[in-house]
Amino acid sequence: MTDSEIKNNLDNIYDRIRTAAEKSGRRLEDINVVAVTKTVQTDRIQSVYEYGLRDMGENRVQELLEKYERLPADVRWHLIGHLQTNKVKYIIDKVEMIHSVDSLELAKEINSRAGKHNRKIDVLLQVNVSGEETKFGISPEEVYEYVNEIAKMDNISLRGLMTIAPYTQDPQDIRPVFRNLYNIYIDIKRKRIDNVSMDYLSMGMSNDFEVAVEEGANMVRVGTGIFGKRDYAQK
Ligand SMILES: *Cc1c(COP(=O)(O)O)cnc(C)c1O
């Protein structure tokens, strides 16, 4: 992908997000785009930066750390992949948000490490809506218990929910997955729990972001749709 191809892809994605947002009574400005930069070289990421995007997502700690060094300091890094408890310490002062909280043990470690840095870190709870065995995330039934536990942690701010939908040929098939999570998100929002603010619903990837936005996502994580096919197979 050349610089201009990447910028064309972004124009196209923003157009499609605008249409999807309008279908659900919102505007393009209400939707946050996280450019998923895993496996992508720094010069390509620079094109996205020049376009104006500042939110970048990585799913591996090591790769995030390398890119953190190479890209401008105002990039907001999102850790979107499964995070091992023993790696929290490496990224705690470098990320804007952790999308993939999937155990209380992990939440506790994030809380304690954030405390040592005197910061309060934004996290999302990852929910495995469809119960796919190959995916991380807690079940929809567990969400409320987790929300109540994380609400007690002083150095974590629970900002919303995240999911990765199953891959399907036709993204219409997974509309119920997105709708289901949106309903849980709204339900928690209405409960007005202290230290919990349901501001972000992170769902939708290259294959399915339009359906996700139509169903209420306000944060999408797009990789191949911007950068083209990844060099090596990584989910
Ligand atoms: C890779 C990845 C994405 C982006 O996937 P694309 O299909 O390339 O858009 C989004 N979210 C997570 C958690 C990922 O690991």
PDBQT file of the ligand as one rigid body, heavy atoms in Angstrom, charges set to zero:
ROOT
HETATM    1  C1  LIG A 301      -6.495  -7.273  14.364  1.00  0.00    +0.000 C 
HETATM    2  C2  LIG A 301      -7.566  -6.739  15.221  1.00  0.00    +0.000 A 
HETATM    3  C3  LIG A 301      -8.494  -5.807  14.729  1.00  0.00    +0.000 A 
HETATM    4  C4  LIG A 301      -8.499  -5.315  13.290  1.00  0.00    +0.000 C 
HETATM    5  O1  LIG A 301      -8.850  -6.329  12.419  1.00  0.00    +0.000 OA
HETATM    6  P1  LIG A 301      -9.069  -6.042  10.845  1.00  0.00    +0.000 P 
HETATM    7  O2  LIG A 301      -9.908  -7.146  10.405  1.00  0.00    +0.000 OA
HETATM    8  O3  LIG A 301      -7.712  -6.038  10.252  1.00  0.00    +0.000 OA
HETATM    9  O4  LIG A 301      -9.710  -4.714  10.746  1.00  0.00    +0.000 OA
HETATM   10  C5  LIG A 301      -9.455  -5.320  15.590  1.00  0.00    +0.000 A 
HETATM   11  N1  LIG A 301      -9.512  -5.724  16.876  1.00  0.00    +0.000 NA
HETATM   12  C6  LIG A 301      -8.640  -6.604  17.389  1.00  0.00    +0.000 A 
HETATM   13  C7  LIG A 301      -8.772  -6.995  18.813  1.00  0.00    +0.000 C 
HETATM   14  C8  LIG A 301      -7.638  -7.135  16.592  1.00  0.00    +0.000 A 
HETATM   15  O5  LIG A 301      -6.776  -8.017  17.117  1.00  0.00    +0.000 OA
ENDROOT
TORSDOF 0
